[in-house]
Amino acid sequence: MQAREGMTWECTAICKPNYTLSPILSLRSPVTSIRCRWHADKLLKRRCFCVLCCIPFGIALYNVAMKNTLTLLGDISPATFLRDYWHKKPLLIRQAIPGFTPLLSRQALFDMASRDDVESRLIQQNGNDWKMDHGPLTKLPALKQKEWTMLVQGVNLHDDAADALLRQFRFIPDARLDDLMISYASDGGGVGPHFDSYDVFLLQAHGQRRWRISAQKDLSLVDGKPLKILKNFKSEQEFVLEPGDMLYLPPHYAHDGVAIGECMTYSIGFRAPAYQELGEAFLQFMADSIDLPGRYADPALTPAKHPAQLPEELLSQVTDEINKMRFTDDDITIFLGEYLSEPKASVFFDPAEKSLTPARFAQAANKRGLKLSRKTQMLYRGKHVFINGESFGVGRADKALLSVLADERRLDKSALQHASADVMEAFHNWYEDGWLELS
């Protein structure tokens, strides 16, 4: 179904929980038995989809959203946000998601934190003393006990609604988007004044949280604590966030959030790897591809006057050989694609519940379409496609189809009619490994 000017499109799936969507990615409050609606305009040339039914929006809609204002960003465009705020200064957005309520109940979050495939932490404060325990968290403090916080990392990997919420921030490239963390806190709970090395959006989901923030340059830390707590935090601004409010903070911006009563805060974080980390990983990546034939020889060697001294000829020859190593743009592209698509150590894929032969898989895919697993990271650049730490080069026709899958995170059955035998074979392997699912 094509979007036309002035028409309203209803998706066929009912959201769980149900949501309505206003034009261009604005999430509204839960309602009963109402389908998600998109309002199309003359700029939409392709099919558009509902993001909270876990059907990603089309590329054309995404491009329109980049140029139009988003309620999510306080009625400014992503381009304006990136130009004026990203990496530069905080932005407080009142009712970024009007009427927002938690995507998971308190008990569902507690249950998730008790699993061994989920990263979680319990933080308790007693005056100036701090205690941190790593999950699985099978026993939590009493709800009435004050000043404790539970952090659950990567909730988007385990819940469709959380994944859909995270994907609303895809005006930032997937290579930089990290995860959705949920913080549950009792009254007075927090993690102390600190700073993050990456950008973060702090979305209030339930209750209230008081944020104090500072652009201070003194980022020295208190010694001997299990948390990185700022030694000399001096608040410059203060805000109380209600459900649906959101605060953006750039890297290294000091902040301290304290729960006012029971509260839940959703943190949308971004990857910012250290250059040292990248450099070490790149050298390991290149180790198998280094080709330096030959062996050191010194036929003109003369008697040594100082036997323990490294010979100048040895240093010169080895320096010349090592300087023959050159890293190309392709080397760095492939490294980054594999590195940034590699799942975290805590991520495990479940193989397909029902194994299918290649023929049966192709039949089912052509009938139902395909979608990437929540846990799958798929990127591309030029002729290279990357998925979950693996890479391969593709031709132009295959690249066109695979880039749509990476951008939209699904392919409908009509798109699969153009898939080559090689691509269908890869899809079947990914399906069997749990990287790809039938829609």
N, C-alpha and C positions, 0 to 999 in steps of 0.2 A: 504494500500500500504506500503510495507516494504522498508526501506532505504537500498541501497546496495552500495558497494564501487564504487566510480567513477560516480555515477548517480546524476542527478539534479532533485529535486522534485518541482513541481509547485503547490501551493495551488489553490483551485478552487474559492476562494473568492477574490474579488478585494478590496484592502485596501481603506479606506476612512479617510484621504487622502491616496493616493497611495504611497508606499515606496518600495524600494528594500532592501534586507538584504544580507549582505555578510556573510560568514561562522561564526557561533557562535555569534549571538546577536549584530552584529554591525549595527546600524541604519544609513541608508543613506538618501540622500536628496530626497524630493518629486519629482516624475516624473509623466508622463502622460501614463495611460493605460498600465502599466507594472505590472505583477504579482510578488508576493514575492517569492523568491527562496532560498532554503537551499541546500547546497552542502553536501552530505552524505559521510562518510568514513567508513572504515571497523569496527570502534568502535560502530557505531550506529546500534543497534539490534532491535529497536522499531520504530514505526511510529514517524516522527517528524512533528512539526507544526509551522506555522508562528505566532510569538507573536504579530505582529502589525495588523493582521487580527482578533485579539482577540481570537486566538486559541492557548492556552499555549503550550509551547514546552514540549515534553515527558521527563520522568524522566531520560532516558538514555542520551538524549541530554544534559540535565542539568548536569549530572555527568561528561560528557565529557567537558562541558564548565568550570567546576570547576578546571579541570586539565590543560586547555589550556589558552592561553593568550586572553585577551579581549581588543579590541580597546577602549571600554568604560572605561577601567582602565589603558590606556596608554600602551597597549601591554604587560601587566603582568597578571599572572593568579590570580583568586580570592584568592587562597591559599597564594600566595606571598603577595598580598595586605593586607590580614588579618594579616599575620605574621609581616610585616615590617611597615605598616602604620596605620592600624585600632587602634584607641585609643592612637596612639603614635606620629604621626607627619603629617603635611599637605602633600598633593600631588596635584600638578598642572598637568592637563592632557589637552594638546593642541589637539583640534579636537577629543575629546572623541567620539562625534557623528558628523562625517564630514558632512558639508553642512546642519546642522540642522536648521529648521525654526519653528516658533511657531505652536503648535498644535491647538491653538485657536486664532482667530483674536482679535484685541484690542476690537472691539465692542462686540464680543461674551463673552469676559472676563468681560467687564463692565455690560453686561446683567446678567451674572451669579452672580456678586457681588450685584445686586439689589434684589436677591431672598431671601426670609426669611428662606429657608432651606439650605443656604450656609453661612459659616462663612467668614466674610470679615472685613477689617479695612482700614481706611483712615488716613494716617499720613502726617502732614504738618509741615514744618520747617520754622521758621522766625528768623534767627540769632541763638541765644541760646534758643529760645522759641520753644517748641514742642506742637503739638496738635494731639490727637488721637480720632477718632470717630469709633464706631462699626457699622457694617451693620445691616440691609440691606442698601446699599448705593445707594440711588435713585438720588442723585445729586453729581456730581464730579466737581473739579476745571477745569478751561479751560485748554486745552491741551498745550497752550503756556505758562501757568503759571509754574514757576520753583519750584523745591524743594518740590514736593509732591509725595507720594507713596501710591499705593493701594495694599493690600495683600489679596489674596483669598486662603483660606485654603481648603484642602481636595478636590482639583479639580478632583482627580482620582475617587471620589465617584460619579461624575456627567458626566464624559466624557470617552468614551471607549479608545481613543488614549492616554489620560493622564494615565488611568489605565494601559494600556499596557506598557507605558514608565516606570512607577513605578515598574512593575513586572520584568523589566530587572535587578533590584537590588536584586533579590531573592537569590543571593548567601549569603545574610544575612537572617536568619530565619524570617518567617512571624510574629512570636511573637515579633520581634523587629522592623519590618518595619512599619512606621507610615503613612505618607501621602505625597502627592505632593502639595506644595504650589507655587503659581505663584505671583511674585512681578512685578507690572507694575509701572514704575517711569518716571516722567518727568525729564528734564535736571537738574542735581544736586540733584535729589531725593535719599533718603536713610532712614535708621532708626537709624542712629548714631552708634558710636563705641559701641560694645556690645560683649557678649559671649553667647553661647548656652550650655545647660547642656547635650546635646546629640550630636552624630555625625551628620554631614550634608554634602551632596553633592550639590554644587551650579553650576547649568548648565546654561550657557548663551544661551538664545533663540533668542533674537533680540537686535540689537544695541550693545553698549559697556558699561561695568561697570568696574570702577577702584576699586580693592580690596587692602586694606592695612591690614596686619595681624601681630600678635605679640604673642609670647609665654610668655608674661609677667605674673608674679604671682599676681600682684596688680590688683584685680578684684573689687575694691570698686566702688560704684555707686554714681551718682549725686542724691542728695536728691530732692524730690518735683517734679519729672518729671513723665509724664504718661508712659514713656518708661524706660527700664533699661539701662541707658547710662553710660558707663565707665567714671569715674572721671579723671583718669590719663592715657589715652590711648597713647602709644608710639609705632608707627609703626616700624617694623623691616624688613618687606618685602613688595613689592608692585607689583601688576600684573594688566594688563588690559585684560579683557576677551572678546573675540569675539564670535559670534554665533558658537555653537558646542564645545567651550572650557568648561572645568569643573574643579572646585576646591573642593577638599575634605578637611574638617577641623575636627579634633577630638574634643571631649567635652572640654569646658572651654578654647578654643583658641580664644583670642581676635581678632575681625575683624570689618572692616568698609567698606561697599560697597556703592559707589556713582555713579549714572548714568551719563554717558557722552552722552548727548542728550537723546532722548526717548529710553527706554530699557525695556526688560522683562527678568527676571531671574527665573528659576525653582529651587526650593529647595526640595530635597529629604531628609526627616527627619526620625529619628528613635526614638522609645519609650525607655525611660530610667527612669522608675518610681522610686521615692525615697523609701528607705526601710521603712521610717516612714509611708508613704502612703500605702505600701504593708502590713505592720504590722497591721495597723488599719482596713484595708479592710479584712484581714484574720480573725481577731477576730470577726468581724461582720459576716463573712461567717460561722464561726464555732459555733456561738451562738445557732443555732437551733439544733445542733447535740450533744451538751453537755448533758451528762446523769450522774447526781450525786444524786442517790436516798437517802432517809433518811432526817432527820431534826436534827438540833442541840439540844442536851439535856445535862444537867449537874446534874445527880442524886446525885453526891457527893459534891454539892455546900456547902461552908461554909460561915458564916456571913462576909460581906464586911467591911473591915476597912477603905477603901477609895472608896466610892460609885461611884465616877466619873471615876475611873481608869478602863481601859479595862481589864477584867480578863485574866490571863495567860492561863487558860484552854480553854477559847473561842478562843483565838488566835491559840493555838496549834491544836485544833480539826479542825478549818476551814482551817488552813495551810495544814494539812494532807489530807483533802478532795480535796482541789484545786490541790494539787500535784498529785492527781490520774489522772488528765487530761493529756492525752498524744496525741501528734499530729503525725500521721503516714506520711510516704512518699506519700501514696495515698491521704491523706487529702490535702497536699500541692500541689500535681499534679492537683487534681480536682480544687482547688482554683485558681491556676495560669491559667489553661486552660480556666476556665469560665471568670476570670478577664481580661485576655489578648484577649479574643475573643468578649468581651462585646462591642457593638457599642457605640460610643460617644453619648452624650445626644442630639446632634444636628442631628443625623442620624435617618431617618425615612424610613421604607420600604413601597413601594406601593404594595398592594395586586395584585394578578394576574388579568390582564385585563379581561381575559375570564376564569371563574371558570369551572373546569372540574370534572366529577365524577372520582373516583379512576380508574375505568376501562378505561375511555376515556383518562385519563392522562397516564396510562401505555401504551396504544396503541400509543399515540403521542410520548412519550419518546422513545419507542422502534423503532420508525421510524426516529426521529430527533436527539436523544441524549439530554443531559442535560448540563447546565453550571451554575456555581454559579453567583449570582448577584455581581456586582462590589462592593456593600456595605457589602457583607457577608465576615466574617472572620471565617475560618474553620481551626482548629488545631487538633492534636492528639498526644497521648503518651501512649504506652503500649496498654491496652485494652480500653482506654478511648478516646472518640471522643468529640470534643467541637465545637459548632457552635453558634455564636452570643450570647454568654453568657450562653448557656445551655450545659449540658453534659450528656452522657450516656455511659454505658459499652456495648461492642459488642463482639461477638465470632470471631474466627480467620477468617472465610470466609468473614463475613460482614466487618471486619476491613480491609481486603485486598482491597476490593472495595472502601470503604470510604476513605482510605488513598490515593488512586489514585485520587479520586475526590478532596481531600484537596490539594494535591501536584500539580495536573495539572489544577485544577479549572474547569474541565469538564469531562464528560464521554461520549464516543461515544456509538452508539446504540448496538454494539457488546458486549461492557462491561456490558451493562444492562441485558444481557441474564443471567448473573450469580447473579443478585440481588435477595435476598430473599424477601418473602412477607413482613416481618417487615421493611426491608430497603425501599421497594417501598412505603409502607405506610408512612414512614418518608419523603421520597422524595415528595409525594403528599402533605403532610402538609406544607413542606417548599415551595413548588410551590405556594400553595394558599396564604401563608404569604408573598410572594415576595422574599424569600431568595434564591430561585432556579428558573431557567428559562429554557424553552425549547430552544435548540440550533437553 
